[in-house]
Amino acid sequence: MTAPHYSDLWQAIARADPERPAVITRDETVGYGRLAAEAGALARHLTERGVGFGDAAALLLYNRAEYLAFFWACLAIGAAPVAINYRYRAGEVRELLDDSGRGCC
């Protein structure tokens, strides 16, 4: 038996209490149920495009709640999430992508 990881724990919370707040921002509150649905849809999207266990997936975005759905989706399929913040400079992005094995420019 393998030890549970964050994806399993968050999924259990989503099943038990889907309305429980997972992310609270100035503009909205996202429940675990909605976050689980978004993460599941993204996990399917990634796997349909060949991303799977042991791969790295990168996402460039603003500081938003959607990052957590991306993170959860990656964990669920066994991929390593590579977060690239919009404030990173080109050299920092290049280094992150090179270190993750995704390549760049």
Residue pairs with C-beta under 8 A, 6 or more apart in sequence:
5 75
6 72
6 75
7 72
7 75
7 76
10 22
10 32
10 35
10 36
10 39
10 72
11 36
11 76
13 20
13 22
13 32
14 32
14 33
14 35
14 36
17 32
18 31
18 32
18 33
18 34
18 36
19 31
19 32
19 33
20 31
20 32
21 29
21 30
21 31
21 32
22 30
22 31
22 32
22 34
22 35
22 68
23 29
23 30
23 35
23 65
23 68
24 30
25 65
28 65
30 65
35 65
35 68
35 69
35 72
36 72
38 66
38 69
39 68
39 69
39 70
39 72
39 73
39 76
40 73
40 76
42 69
42 70
42 73
43 72
43 73
43 74
43 76
43 77
46 57
46 73
46 74
46 77
46 79
47 77
51 57
51 77
51 79
52 77
52 78
52 79
53 77
53 78
53 79
54 78
54 79
54 80
55 79
55 80
56 79
56 80
56 81
56 82
56 100
56 101
56 102
57 70
57 74
57 79
57 80
57 81
57 82
58 82
58 83
58 84
58 96
58 97
58 100
58 102
59 67
59 70
59 81
59 82
59 83
59 84
60 84
60 85
60 86
60 93
61 67
61 70
61 84
61 85
61 86
62 86
63 85
63 86
67 83
70 81
70 83
71 81
71 83
74 80
74 81
75 81
80 100
82 96
82 97
82 100
82 102
84 93
84 96
84 97
88 96
93 104
94 104
94 105
97 103
97 104
98 104
